[in-house]
Amino acid sequence: MFAVLNFPEFSPFVFILPQIELGSLSLGPFPIRWYALSYLLGIAASFYYASQILKRPHLYGGRTPPVKQEDMDEVLFWSFIGIILGGRLGYILFYRLPHGAERSEIAADPMSLLRLWEGGLAFHGGFLGVCLAVYLIARARKIPLLNFADIGAMIAPISIFSVRVLGNFMNAELYGRQTTSPLGMVFPEGYAVNNYGPPIAYDAVEKAWVYLGTEVARYPSQIFEGILEGLLPTLLLAFLAW
């Protein structure tokens, strides 16, 4: 027998910026979420690593790297835009529009689509946004796309590690299947398969579906993915390249 681990009572917010009053205009408050922080840290670490790669001509056989630092600076700027726009669009298309209650809420309050501080970015949408940004910059600057891809392959797993561990795990989402092993953890709303069923109600306050069922231990697959898709590929590619 073993003691089942329960998901720690983490708040989805790292901290909350207070409301700002600008005359008659009121903005905020702005909660800073773990998911947003995971993106920022992943981007910062990835592009710092990219800058170090470009400072090492011996990685290119002693030749001048085909991608310059100013090229990567532009990629950083437009990748950030691509992550925000692509991530938000992906979240809306895949997670909000399919639900009738969400569509009604959007119709009643279209400005909710712009309130990023309320949460809502999809990793796959952000990934496609970055791919589009890199493709357009490579084309505009006449740099072979594979030269960017070489660097991207080395730095992308850093962001995957950050998003899986700091984003998905701290949000208690994307957990794995049921388990009775010591690696299991009881996540909020991690219901048993035979009790999962369809949603029975939509909580407009919490902006989440309420389900019937019993919470059970599940694999913390976010941690596994962060290590196997992020940390290990980063170390392996670094070893092969350096």
MOFEN-V62791 format. One record per helix or strand of 3 or more residues. SS is the DSSP state (H for helix, E for strand). FROM is the first residue (numbers start at 1). TO is the last residue. If there is no record, write none. Layout:
ss->(SS SS)
from->(FROM FROM)
to->(TO TO)
This chain:
ss->(E E E E H H H H H H H H E H E E E H)
from->(13 20 25 30 34 57 69 100 110 116 123 145 184 193 201 208 215 221)
to->(17 22 27 33 54 60 96 108 114 118 140 169 191 196 203 210 219 241)
